[in-house]
């Protein structure tokens, strides 16, 4: 891939800082983007009607407060009770795919849960020495004892993503070996540290446990049942020279040099694909009459397990745990304006999909879109 791919990856790896950042909101309003897409008839929450026009009005108010900060937004979808309330595309269409960045981490959590449900994995207390036996002999002792639970909650003690720079492992010939060899920077279980290294280990763990590539397993157990199109798929090794193939592909999920699909970024999805993933979690893992993942895993993965000392303040299993207008909520968040947020009390799923552009609004801004603009219109 051209030099753009490492550049994008570097920005992916500063997600913890991005999450806390807000977009500049001084000055005038940007020109309104050209929008297209259907708007559904009114849904309802409890006895209160949900009026799509009111929700859309609030979204447009939100988009108007930044000085060019939201020019990269390509889609906003809002659904209530599994019915679309607003579906808008800006300089894009329902068929447009894009890198969802660290939303990929939450997809990995979904797949780990399915593998545990199927007893391909023995549970979240298994250690890395047990989960990655081919690497056990070269793991430092502290790494050997790290549990799957600690990897999922980013309390494994692995080095945090360096601000403004690539994690060192992505330049190695074996990403997994490099991550494990580098070891921990603090004792496992001591505290939260946002680490894409741990998320990539989840992909290697899944491949080891199932005997299938992460994409093959995801296609069979998650994507195809949800109606997410993954064929044809671009699966290039994540190197600069492969960037053109990645950019051309409708669906893509690159790999490391050993064929492990990247566990922390680069998955390309449509906004509707993202909405399906959010709706699945809102429905407690059930889709079209099938239990794709256990309700117990949905609850466990979106329960707060650690205080992040940042915003959002809480973290589950590769999901952020937050609130929206006083209601419990959880979210999959990716760099540059990628969001799947679920508010169970309101039966609400909100999707924001954006292009990768300099000056993009940070994730906290889109959490505020849900909390201050959308949720009040739904739950009034």
MARTOR-649774 format. One record per residue: x, y, z of N, C-alpha, C in turn. Coordinates in steps of 0.001 Angstrom, whole numbers, plus 524288, in hexadecimal, padded with zeros to 5 digits. Each point is the difference from the previous one (the first is absolute). Layout:
N
XYZXYZXYZ/...
end
This chain:
380
803467FB6A800007FCBA804968000080379804DD80000/7FE48804477FDA48031B804C17FFC7800F38020280576/8033D8041E800AF80101801F2805487FB2480199802FD/7FB8A800847FD527FB4480194802C27FE497FBEF803FB/800F07FB067FEF07FE0F7FC0B8039E802A6800458054D/80537800378004980255800B8805247FE3C805138029A/7FF398041F7FCE07FE37804FB8022E7FAA67FF528028C/7FC7D7FD3B7FD5A7FADA7FEFF80241800717FCAC804E1/8036E7FC1C7FFBD8009D7FC8C8047480204802FD804B1/8037F803B07FF22802018031D804567FB9B802F2802A3/7FC748021C7FCE47FBB4802E4802517FC457FC51802C7/7FF587FB457FDEE7FCC37FC28802A68020F7FEF080576/805187FFE08007D802657FE6C804E580040804528040A/7FE188048E7FEC57FF9A80416803F67FA4C800BF80179/7FCFE7FBCA7FF807FA5A8006A800F57FEB9801D080583/803227FE7B803CB7FECC801AC8054E8001B805EC80072/803BA8026C7FD548003A805B28001A7FB97802597FCD2/7FEC47FD7E7FBA47FBCD801FC7FCB27FAD47FFF5802DF/7FF1E7FBE2803147FB127FF75802CE7FF248049D803A6/80442802098023D7FF6680448803A47FFC8805517FD66/80115800267FAD480067805067FD567FAB8801DC7FE1A/7FF49805117FFDC7FB4D802597FDC78017C803357FB4A/7FC64800567FC4B801078031B7FB627FF67805C28013F/802EF803567FD137FF6C8059F800A97FA97801B67FE4C/7FD70803488030E7FAA7801997FEE17FF6F805E27FFD4/80443802C77FF3B7FF9B805A57FFA57FF2B8019C7FA68/7FDBD804937FF2E7FF52801E87FAB27FACE7FE717FDC5/7FF808008D7FACE7FB097FF297FD657FED17FA507FF0B/7FBC77FF107FD207FE397FAB77FEDF801ED7FE4E7FAAE/801297FAEF7FF498018F7FE177FAEA7FB567FFB67FC60/8011F7FFC47FAF77FBC57FF457FC467FD737FAC2800FC/7FADD7FFCE7FFAF7FD2F7FB24800FC8015F7FC087FBD1/801747FB318017B801447FC0B7FC197FB2A7FE527FD0A/800E57FE207FB487FBB27FDDC7FCFC7FE7A7FACD80255/7FB117FF60801527FE3F7FB44802A57FC447FCFF7FC91/800137FADC800A87FC3C7FCAF7FD4F7FED07FB6580371/7FB977FD707FEFD7FEB07FB5F802FC7FA8F8005B80234/7FD987FB7F801367FA9F7FFEC801D37FF7D801A0805AB/7FBB380247801497FE9A8011F805687FB097FCF48013E/800117FD1D804547FBA47FC8B801327FB7C8030380265/7FB9C7FD6C800757FB958022E802D2801277FFE1805CF/7FCB7802B48030A8010A80095805937FFFA7FAC8802CC/803ED7FF448036A8000A7FB998039A7FE2F802178053F/8003E7FCD0804207FE72801F98051B803277FD648043B/800E0802CD804468026A7FDEC804AF7FC28800EB80467/7FE6D7FBC4802937FBD78004B803ED7FB44802AB7FD78/7FE07804268027A7FB5C802917FDE48015C804A97FC92/80514800F27FF4A801A3804AC7FD37801307FEBF7FA51/7FD9F802B07FC50801537FF1B7FA858056B802107FEC6/802BA7FD3F7FC9780513801CC7FE197FF23802277FA91/800D8804F47FF667FEFB802997FB0F80522800827FD00/8008F7FD417FBA0804E8800467FD1A801B2805877FEB3/7FC4B8035A7FE998016F8055E7FE968028B802DC80488/7FE347FEF7804C0802448028C804978057F7FDF68010F/800B77FADD7FF79805347FDBB800C3803C1802237FBE8/7FE388002B7FB278036A801F17FBE38013C805CC800C2/7FC3F80301801D0800F7805868010D80459800A180402/7FFE67FCCB80406804078005680410805517FE547FDE5/8000F7FC217FC9B804F17FE687FDA280245804717FCBE/7FCBD802A07FD0D801DA804577FCC7801DE804848036B/7FD81800E080472801E3803EE803AC8057E7FE96801DB/800C67FB0080130805217FE2B801B280410800E17FBBB/7FEC67FE807FB36803BC800847FBBB80147805B47FED9/7FC928038480191800D8805787FEE48034C802E3803EA/801887FD6C8045F802D4802D68040D805E8800017FF2B/802017FCCC7FC8D8059F7FFC57FF298019F803207FB47/804CD801DC8000680213802EA7FB90803037FC357FC90/7FD257FD227FCD18026E7FC207FC9A801617FAEB802B6/7FECE7FF92805098019C7FB60802F17FD307FB127FE49/7FB6C8009A7FD917FCD67FB737FEA97FFBB7FF0A7FA23/80375802797FD117FFE87FF507FA588011F7FA657FE5C/802927FD058036E801707FAA77FE9E7FBA67FC1780124/7FBBC801998028B7FBBC7FC5A801267FD9F7FE207FAE4/7FF897FADD7FF5D7FDAD7FDE27FB367FABC7FD66800F3/7FEC47FEC9804E67FAE47FDA18010B7FEA280087805BB/7FB01800FA8010C7FDD87FFC68054B7FAEF7FCE17FFAD/7FFB47FBE08031E7FB637FCA8800367FE097FFCE80596/7FAEA80075800A67FD8B7FF998051E7FB767FC2D7FF81/7FFD47FC2F803707FB927FC64800077FDED7FF7480587/7FAE17FF32800697FD567FF24804F87FC5F7FB5C7FF42/8001E7FC63803BB7FCCF7FB3C7FF89801187FD2A7FADA/804F97FFF47FE5D801937FD507FB2D7FD638024B7FB2C/7FE76804E68004B7FDB0802A97FB7E80319804F07FEE9/801558010C7FB11802F9804B97FECC7FCD7804E180117/8025C803AB802B37FDAC805138010680271804177FC65/805287FFD47FF91802E1803717FC74804467FCCD7FD65/8008D8009E7FAF6804477FD977FD1B801CB803F17FBF0/8047880265800E7801E48042A7FCAA8058F7FEF47FE3E/800F3801097FB0C805257FF4F7FDB1801ED805347FDDE/804E88012F8011780259804F27FE7A8049B7FEDB7FC61/7FF6C801767FB12804117FEF07FC22801507FA2D7FFBE/7FC1D7FCB4800E6800C67FA587FFE97FABC7FD727FF21/7FFCA7FADA800987FB1A7FD247FF5F7FFF17FB68803BF/7FBA57FD33800067FF857FB6E80367803FA7FBC97FEA2/80202800107FB39803BC7FC067FE528059A801688015A/800FB804BE801CC80556801C680110802347FD53804D3/804A97FDDA7FF70802B27FDAF804758049E8036D80188/801D27FF46804B380490802D1801DE802747FD3C80496/804CE801728011A802CB7FDEF804847FD27801B2804F9/7FE697FC468032A7FD598014F804E6803DA8009580485/805077FFA67FECD80418800C0803D77FF0A7FC96804D0/7FFF480243804AB7FFDA7FCCB804BE7FAB37FDA78013F/7FC0C801057FCDC7FB307FCE98005E801577FA407FF12/804317FF147FD10801E87FAAB7FF22800E27FD2C8052D/801C9802C7803F4800F27FD998051F7FAFC7FDAE80242/7FBB6802DA7FF897FB0A7FE0D802177FE107FB4F7FCEE/801117FFE67FADD7FEAB7FB677FCDB803197FB47801EB/804FF800D980151803197FBB3802187FDA07FDFB80519/7FE0980377803507FD7C7FE52804D27FB3F7FC967FEDB/7FCED801877FC0C7FB807FCD57FE73801BB7FA797FE8E/8042B7FFA87FCE0801CF7FAE97FE208023E7FCB080464/802C6802678039E802017FD21804877FB737FDC88032A/7FBDD803178009F7FB6B7FE1D802D47FD7B7FB567FD64/7FF9F800347FACF7FDB87FB937FD2A8035D7FB25800BC/8052B800A27FFB7803827FB8A800AD7FF927FDB180581/7FF3780349803E87FF2D7FE06805557FAC67FD2780058/7FBFA802337FD977FAE77FD657FFE48006D7FA967FD9B/8032C7FF817FBEC800A07FB017FD46804067FC6B80296/80238801CB80456803F57FD09802DD804F57FF237FCCF/800D78035B7FC3080505800067FD4B80427802638038C/7FE4080387803558034880245804157FDC97FE7380548/803807FF40803C97FE527FE0D805127FE068041D803BC/80034804F07FE707FE198042680369803F7804518009E/7FE71804278029F80344804AC80040804747FF8A803E6/8004F7FBC6802F2804507FF5C803AC804727FCB37FDD3/7FFA37FE687FB1C804647FD687FD7C80484803D77FF69/804C27FDEE80038804A1803547FFA7802278001D7FA6E/8034C803DC7FEFC80265800637FAD6803747FB477FEE0/802707FDCF803E4803207FB497FF267FC9A7FB867FE13/7FB3A7FFA2802047FC617FBF07FE477FDA2801477FAB2/7FF01804FE7FF0A7FD2C8019A7FB5280375800447FB34/80508800FE800C1803AF800787FBA6804B27FC7280105/7FF1F7FAEE8000F8041E7FC578019E804D9800297FC8A/7FF6C801587FB068048B800227FC84803E48042C801A5/7FE37803E0802EE8036380448801B2801847FF96805C2/7FDF47FC17802BD8009B7FFC5805B4805B67FFC8801AA/8032B7FD357FD1B8056F7FF4C8019C803118051B8000E/7FE66803C07FCDB802DB804EF7FFAD7FD5480477802E6/7FB9D7FEED8027D7FD4B80419802F0802C68010480525/8009B804F380186801A28011D8055D7FC037FDC1803D2/801BA7FEB5804A67FC857FD74803C17FB388035180140/800B680528800377FB8A80365801307FBF07FFC97FBB1/801B57FF607FB287FC667FFB07FB9B7FD257FAC58000B/802B57FBE58014C7FD937FAD4800207FB2E7FFEA80386/8001780302804307FBCC7FFD9803DD7FB87803BF7FEC9/800A2803477FC0C7FBD2803AA7FE947FB357FCEF7FE3F/7FB5B8019B801C67FB367FD387FE9F7FD36802987FB6A/7FCA57FD017FD977FCC78020E7FBC47FCA38048180201/7FE047FF9E804B37FCEA804388024C8032A805148002D/804ED7FF90801898034F804A4800628012C8024A7FA9E/800927FCB87FC11800B9801FD7FAB57FB12802D77FE34/7FB7B7FDAC800EC7FB0F802517FE517FF048054580298/8018280091804F37FEFE804D5802E880487803DA7FFB5/804017FECA7FD09804AD8034D7FF80802888010180547/8000D7FBF080331802D280023804FA8045E7FBF18000D/801BD7FE5F7FB65803F67FBF27FFA08056F801FF80155/800A680528800688052580232801038033C800B87FB1C/7FDC47FEE47FB6F802D6800B77FB15800E6805CC7FF09/80419801687FD0F8012E805887FF1A7FB6B802CC7FD6E/7FEC5804B5801DD7FBD7803047FD81801AF801EB7FAAD/7FC3D801447FCB380130802187FADB80318805168008E/804588007C7FD3580310804CD800677FD488047C7FD35/7FFA080493802667FD62804677FD73802DB801C07FB1F/7FD1C800417FBB48022A802147FB2E803F27FC8D7FD4E/800547FB138017B803E67FC8B7FDA67FDC87FA847FF75/802567FD037FC907FE667FA9C7FF44801CA7FC9880486/7FCE97FC34801AA8020D7FC17803A5804807FD237FD65/803F67FEE9802F2804A07FD967FDB47FF027FACC7FD63/7FC157FD14801E77FF427FAB57FDF17FE6B7FFF37FA45/7FDAF8043C7FDE57FE187FFE07FAA38046B8002B7FC00/804AC80110801AC8047A7FFFB7FC65802FC7FAD780048/7FE377FC688033F802C27FB08800A87FE097FBF87FC10/802DE7FBD27FF7F7FE6A7FBC67FC857FBFB7FC6580264/7FF5180045805207FC257FCD1802C57FDB5803658044B/7FB65802397FEF97FDA7803B9803AF7FEFF7FD7A8054C/7FDD57FB4D7FFFC7FE9B7FD70804E7804DD7FEF380344/804107FDF97FD7A804E07FEEF802CD802458050180245/7FFC98042D7FD028022D804F9801D27FCFE80216804AC/7FACF7FF957FFDD7FCCE801CF80468801507FCE8804E5/800417FAE37FF79800F17FCA88048480593800A080204/803A7800B07FC7A80573800958018B800EF8051D802F8/7FD4F804287FE5D800A880506802AC7FE1B7FFC78059C/7FC067FCE8800ED7FE3D7FF1E805527FCAC8045F8022F/7FF928000E8051B7FC94803BA802B18031D804A38021B/7FD488046D8008380268804AA802477FE31800F580590/7FBDB7FD67801927FE328002F8055F7FD767FAC780137/7FF847FE94804E57FDA27FAEE801507FA7F7FF8A7FDD7/7FEC17FB737FDF17FABA7FF127FDF57FC02800B98045B/7FB99802717FE827FBD3800DE803AD8008B804E58033C/80444802E67FF48800F7804988033C7FD00804CF7FE38/7FED48005F7FAED7FD318048E7FE1C7FF437FFCB7FA26/7FCDD803A97FE0B7FEA58004A7FA7180457802AF7FCF1/801547FDCE7FB7B803998027D7FC4F7FE327FE877FA8C/7FE7A803EF7FCEF7FDC57FEF77FACC804367FDCA7FC75/7FF6D7FB0F7FE91804157FD317FD317FDBD7FCFA7FB6E/80150801C57FB4A7FE687FD267FB53802D77FACA7FF8E/804677FF8B8029F802DF7FB0E800007FC977FB9C80222/7FD51801068044A7FC967FC018023A7FB9D7FE897FC5B/7FDC6803E07FD577FBB87FEE07FC61801DB7FC9D7FB7B/804D8800D27FE4A801F77FCA97FBCB800E47FA6C801F5/8019D7FF74804DD800967FABA8021C7FADB7FD067FFDD/7FB98802B9800987FAEA7FD617FFCE7FF307FD3A7FAD2/801DA802577FBBF7FF6F7FD8A7FAE1803337FAFD7FFB4/804CD80035801FC803477FB4F800057FDB47FBCC80388/7FDDF8019B8046A7FD817FC52803A27FB5B7FD5E7FD67/7FCD2803127FD437FB667FDD27FD688018E7FC177FBCB/803F88014D7FCFD801CF7FC787FBDE802107FAE68024D/802F1800618043B8020D7FB5B802917FB907FC948021A/7FC1680277802567FBC97FD148028F7FC507FD6A7FC25/7FEFE802957FB9E7FC0C7FE087FC588024C7FCFF7FB70/8050D800AB7FF048025D7FD877FB6E7FE61802967FAEB/7FDC2804A5800547FE41802E37FB63802058059380063/80083802917FB838018E80576800317FBB58032A802A4/8017D804798020C7FC2780352802997FB9E8017E7FC49/80153801537FB237FBED801687FC3D7FC897FB597FEB8/802387FB747FF467FCE17FB667FEC27FC2B7FED18046F/801EE80062804CF7FC9F7FF078047F7FBD68043B80075/80199804DF7FF417FC4680452800557FBDB7FF997FBC7/8019E7FE717FB647FC457FF747FBA87FBDC7FBEB80152/801AC7FB98802197FC5E7FBB88011C7FC7880124804AB/802388026A804077FD3680070804FB7FD6680547800E2/801B4804087FD187FE188053D801207FE63802F57FB18/80394800B57FC607FEED803687FB8E7FBB17FDE87FC72/8006C7FB287FE3C7FC097FDE97FC727FAA47FFB380291/7FF867FE11804DA7FAD3800138027C7FDA6805758006C/8033C80403800917FE0F8055A800657FF01802877FAAE/8017A7FD4A7FBCB7FF518023B7FAD280443803D37FE80/804877FF9E802818047A8034E7FEBA8031A7FD5F7FBA4/80056802927FB808029C7FDCC7FB70805E880032800A6/802817FB727FF7B805AF7FFAD800A7802B17FD637FB67/7FD147FF027FBD1802447FD817FB5F7FEF38037E7FB4F/8040F801547FD028058B7FEAA800CE802598032A80469/804367FDF68022F802A48029880457805AC800FC7FE95/801C6804AC801038058F801347FF8F802817FED480547/804097FCC47FFE5802B47FE80804CC805E0800CB7FF6C/801AB8049C7FE7280597800D87FF37802ED8002E8052C/804FE7FEA77FFCA8034C800F08048E8005B805E6800C4/7FFA7801BF804D67FFD38059F8012E8055B802787FF40/8013D800E87FB15804E6802827FE847FECE804797FC4D/80365803F57FFCB7FEE6804957FCC07FEEB7FEC17FA4C/802BD7FC3B7FDDA7FF597FEDD7FA6A7FAA77FDB07FEB5/7FD247FE4F803F67FAD87FDAE7FF187FB82803D9800BA/8014F804EE800F27FBE9803F1800CE7FC2D800637FB68/801CC800107FB127FC42800897FBB07FBE47FBAB7FFE8/801A37FB2F8010A7FC407FBA9800087FC0B800B18045E/801CA801DC804667FC78800FA804707FC14804487FE9E/801E48042F7FDB87FC95804657FEB77FBE57FE8D7FBEE/801767FCB57FC4D7FC5A7FE857FBCB7FBB67FC58801EA/801297FCFB803F67FC6E7FBD8801AB7FB19802318028A/7FB8F7FD8D7FEC97FB3980161802C78004E7FE128059E/8016B7FB00800AF800C77FDCF80538805B57FE6780079/8024D801338047C805767FE8E800DA801007FF2B805CD/8039E7FC75800FE802027FF3A8054F8059E7FE0D7FF70/803D98037C800538057B7FE747FF58801EB7FC5F80456/8048D7FDC97FF158025C7FC4D803A68057F801BC8017E/802177FD75803F9805908009A801388030D7FC247FC9F/8052B7FFF180040802FF7FC7D7FC987FED77FA37800B8/7FDF77FE7F804897FEAD7FA7C800F57FA667FEAA7FE7A/7FD17803C67FDEB7FAAA7FEF47FE517FBE3800DA8041F/8017D802398047A7FC1F80163803FA7FD75805267FE69/7FAE98001D7FF767FD61804DD7FE97800D68040680450/800E2804CF7FE5E801598041C803B37FB90800A1803F1/801447FF89804FA7FBF47FFD0803FC7FE57805398022A/80249804487FE087FEF58050B802787FE7B8044D7FC34/800157FEFB7FADE7FEA3804047FC327FF9D7FD877FA99/7FEC08034E7FC1A800267FEBD7FA6A7FB577FCF37FDF0/7FC887FE17803477FB447FD7C7FE137FCAE804127FD24/7FE517FECB7FB387FCC8803947FCEE7FA537FE3180012/7FC768037F801977FA707FEC8800597FCCE804967FDFF/7FB167FEFD7FEB27FC4A8042E7FEE47FD96801DD80521/7FD60804767FFC97FD3C801E4804A37FBB07FC3780195/7FD587FDAD7FC2A7FBEB7FC3280149802427FB2180280/804AF7FE687FE58802A07FB9C80294800DD8013D805C0/801DD804BC8010A800DB801A9805647FAE77FFEF80312/7FBC8801A97FD7D7FAEC80007802967FE3B7FA7780161/801167FC557FC967FE8F7FA8F8011D802E47FE00804C9/804FD801518006C803077FE50804887FDC68025B80501/7FEB3805077FFDD7FDB18027B804937FABF7FDB08016A/7FCCA7FEE97FC107FAD37FDCC800F9800697FA858024E/803D37FCFE7FE35800D57FAC98022B8010780056805DB/80342803B48019E8013680083805937FB488020880302/7FD0F803AD7FDAA7FB40801DE802867FC1E7FB8C800BB/7FFD57FC5D7FC467FC6A7FB8580038802337FB7780329/803F180114803378024D7FC0080371802287FB5E7FCF3/80241801207FB698029B7FBEE7FCFB7FC827FCF47FC54/7FB158018F7FF9D7FC3F7FD1E7FCC37FEF5802EA7FAF3/7FF9D7FD097FBB17FF18802527FADC7FCB17FC547FCBA/7FBA5801E97FE057FC9B7FD027FC857FEC57FA978023D/7FEE27FFEA8050F7FE797FB22802778047A7FC85801B1/804E4801AA7FF128048E7FCD98017880318802C68043E/801F07FCF7803C08036B8022280408805977FF807FE0D/80214804397FDAE805407FFD07FDBB804338000E80430/7FEF1802AB8043D8039A8003B8046F7FCA48003C804E5/801E87FDCD804307FCC17FF9C804B17FED5805548024F/7FB5580079802347FE94804D0802B4803B38010780489/802007FBCE80269803A3800A18045E804F2802C97FE3A/801F27FEA87FB49804BD8029A7FE147FEE7805B17FEAB/7FB88801147FDBB7FEA28056D7FEC9800158034280500/7FD9E7FDF9804137FFE1802CF805038056E800938023F/802FE7FBCB8000E805388001B80254803A4803AF7FD12/7FF9D7FFFF7FAD5803A08032A7FCE57FEDA805CA8005E/7FB358016D801527FE8380582800477FF30801DB8059D/801D47FCE5803AF8000E8017C8058680542802718013F/80011803FA80331804F08027E801738035E7FC4680334/804DD7FF477FE2F803BF7FCC3802D78049D8031E8020F/800C4804BB7FDEB804918030B801977FEE9805C07FF15/8020D80342803877FFC1805AC7FF5D80485801A87FC88/7FED8802F27FBED804088016F7FC31802FD804F280181/7FE03802F4803C8802528050D8015C80008803B17FB55/7FC407FF4D7FC7C7FF9A803567FB5F7FA37800857FEB3/7FED58017E7FB377FA96800627FE357FF6D7FCBB7FB14/7FC567FC4D7FFC37FC7E7FE4A8042C8030A7FDC5804AB/7FD657FFE48045C802A97FEA9804E2800847FA28800F7/7FCDD7FCD97FD657FFD07FA7280135800E47FCBD7FB19/801F37FB38800D98012C7FC847FBA17FE4F7FA7D80156/7FDCB7FD4E7FC1A7FE697FA97800A2803C27FC677FD3F/7FDF37FC947FCAE803467FC8E7FCD58005A8024F7FA82/803A78039A7FF3B800C7802AA7FAFD7FB4C803637FE79/7FCC380158803C37FBBC803AF7FF6680096804438041A/7FEDB804DB7FE897FFCE80455803B27FAA48001C8029C/7FFEE800F8805117FB2580044802FB7FF37805A8801AF/7FB778022B7FEC97FF1E80590800C97FA4B800F88016A/7FE45804E57FFA47FA8D80163800B87FE58803AD7FBA5/7FAEF8003D7FF037FDCB8038C7FC197FB1A8027280253/80042804F6801067FB92802D78024A7FE1A7FD48804FA/803B57FE1C803147FEB67FD6A804F37FECF7FA407FF9D/7FFD17FDE67FB4E7FEE47FA717FF32805177FCF87FF47/800287FB40801FD8047C7FC9D7FF0F800A57FF1F7FA2B/804E1800147FE368011B7FF2C7FA72805497FD607FF71/800F17FDD87FB7D8052D7FDE37FEC28011C8010A7FA4B/8050F800077FEA680175801CD7FACC804E87FD4A7FE06/800007FF227FADE804B77FEA27FD15801C9805057FD63/804E280174800DE801ED805167FE51804E97FF4A7FCB7/8002C802B07FB808049A7FFE87FCAA801DD805777FEBA/804F58006C7FEC080269805067FED07FCEF802F37FBC3/7FFDD8052B800897FE2F8035D7FBCA7FA28800007FF1B/7FCFA7FE5D803E77FA598005C7FF667FD587FAF67FE71/801887FBA7802667FD587FAF77FF347FD677FE8A80530/7FAF67FF167FFED7FD357FF07804DE7FB7D7FC397FF31/7FFB67FC1D803717FB497FCEA800D47FE9F800CE805B7/7FBAB802A58010E7FE6A800C28056F7FA8F7FDC6800DA/7FF7B7FD19804337FB207FD65801657FE288021C8053E/7FB0F801968003C7FD96801D6804D97FB567FC6C8010F/800C57FBDC8031B7FBE07FC10800A87FAD48022780204/8001A80395803CE7FB1B8021C8022F7FC87802647FBD0/802708024C7FC0D7FD21802A77FBD77FF607FCA27FB29/8020B7FB2C800347FFD27FC8C7FB6B80276802BA7FB4B/80447802B8801028025D803917FC3B805567FE1C7FE37/800CC800217FADD805267FF177FDAF8014C804A67FC8B/8049880242800CF801D0804597FCC38052A7FE9B7FD79/8005E801177FAFC804B77FEF07FCF980203805137FDBA/8050D800EE80091802A98041F7FD1B8047F7FD6E7FD18/8004A800F47FAE3804567FE1F7FCC780270804B37FD54/805258002E7FFE4802BD804887FDF5804A87FE4C7FCB4/801B7803867FCAD804D77FF1B7FD1D80491801988036D/8048B7FDF37FEBB804C28013E802DC8021B805257FDE9/7FF8C8043180312801AA8051B7FE22802918030B80467/8040C803117FEC580265803418040F7FBFD803C180254/80083800FF805067FC778039C802997FAC17FDB38015B/7FF817FAE37FF8C7FB007FD7E801297FE94800B1805B9/7FAF18005F800FC7FE25800768055F801447FB0980308/8015880099804F4801367FB868034C7FB1F7FD24801BF/800DE7FB568020F7FB9D7FCA1801617FC808025A80432/8023F802FF803A37FCD1802468041E7FBB2803707FDBC/80126802827FB9C7FC1C803617FD8B7FB537FCD27FE1F/800FB7FB5E7FDDE7FBB47FCCD7FE0A7FD097FD5C8046C/802A67FEE9804557FD207FE3C804987FC3D80448801CD/801B9804E77FF8A7FC9580456801757FB6F8008C7FC37/800CE7FEAD7FB067FBA57FFF37FC477FB967FC9280205/801617FB67801FF7FC0C7FC65801FF7FDBA801FF8051F/8036A801A3803867FE3B80165805387FCE8805188002C/801A5803DE7FCEE7FDA8805348006C7FC18801507FBB5/800087FD107FBBD7FC94801477FB9E7FC1F7FB9D7FEC6/801F17FB307FF667FCA07FBBD7FE447FCDF7FDA08047A/802A57FE6C8042F7FD437FD71804557FBB88037380258/800CE80523800B77FBBC80332802127FB46800217FC65/800E87FFA47FAE47FB9C7FFF87FC577FD167FACA80026/802C47FBC4801487FD9A7FACF800397FD207FF2F8052B/80279801A68044D7FDF77FE9A805287FD2080448802C4/7FE50804017FD397FD73804648029F7FAAC7FE7280250/
end
